[in-house]
Amino acid sequence: MDVRFYRVASGAEPVRDYLRALGMEERKVCGTAIRALQIFGLGAPGLVARQIDGKLWEIKASDQRVFYCVASGPVVWLLHAYRKASQRAPRREIDVAKVRMAEVLR
């Protein structure tokens, strides 16, 4: 499966930058989940994901969350990442991911 990182106009890739800033163990857990998605697709063994709203989904990797959507191709777009701190995904985090999703699905 083709997995791509969302890129802002300046060229920065917020999800990739977020993952690089994590500690080695957390980065390894997230990287393993993303690689499984690349190799095996959405039904990857051990991949824990849940639907957030419509085409917006999130990958659960330890206490890290990565929002994604699937576009035609199929291409998986990694849109936004954050550290889970509460039971529900914060509205602000979801809103950021939705804006980016609208951009990549255009």
N, C-alpha and C positions, 0 to 999 in steps of 0.2 A: 504494500500500500504506500502511496506517495504521501509523506508527512512533511508539511511545510510550516515554518514559523512565520507568524504575522509580522509584517515589517511596517514601521511608521514612515512618514514622508522623509524624515532625516536619514533613514537607512537603519536605524536601531531596531533590534528584534527584542521586544520586552520579555518574552518568555525565555528565550535563550539567555538573556542577561540575568534574569531572575535565577535561573537554574545554575548559572556559573557562580553566583554569589552564595549559594548554599554550601553547607559543610560537605565534606567528601561522602559521608554515609547517605545523607539525604539526596545528594546529587546522583549517587549510584542507584538508589531506589527509583527515582524519577526517570533516570536514563534507561533503566531496565524496562519500565512500563512503556516508554516511548519506543524503544527498540522492538518490544513484543508487538506493539501496534504496527510498526513498519513491516515486520516479518510475517506475522500471522493475521493481520487485519483486526477488525473490530471484535472478532470472536477469539482473540488471543487468550490462551490459557493463563490464568492468574491475573488478567487485566480486570480491574474493578472500576466500573464506570456507571454513571447514572445520568438520566435525562434531567436537565434543569428546566428548560422551557423550549418547546418546539424543536428546532434543530440544534439547540445549544445543549451540550453534554459536558460532563466533567470526569476526568480521570482522577481516581483516588490513589495516591502513592504515599503511604505513611500518613503524616499530617499535612502533606502538600496536596494541593489541588491544581489541576490544569484544565481550563475550559477549552473545548474544541468544538468544531462543527465539521460536517462532511459536505464537500462541494462535488460537483460532477467531475468525473474523471476515473475513479474516485480519488479525491484529494482530501486529506484530513488537515485542517488548519488549526494549529495550536495558537490560541488567541490571547490568553491571559492566565497568570499563575499567582497563587497566594498561599499563605500558611493558614490552615484551618485553626480557628480559635474558638469557634462556637458551634452549636448543634446545626444551625442553618447557614447556608452560604449568605454572606452579607450582601444586601441589595446593591451597594456601591460596586462590589466586585462583579456582580452579575451584569450591572449596567455597562461597565467597561467592556466586558466580553460581548455583550449584545451590539454595542456600537461597532466594534471591530468585526463581528460576524456580518453585520449588514454591509460593511465595506467589502469584505472578501466575496460575499455571495452576489454582489452586483455584477 
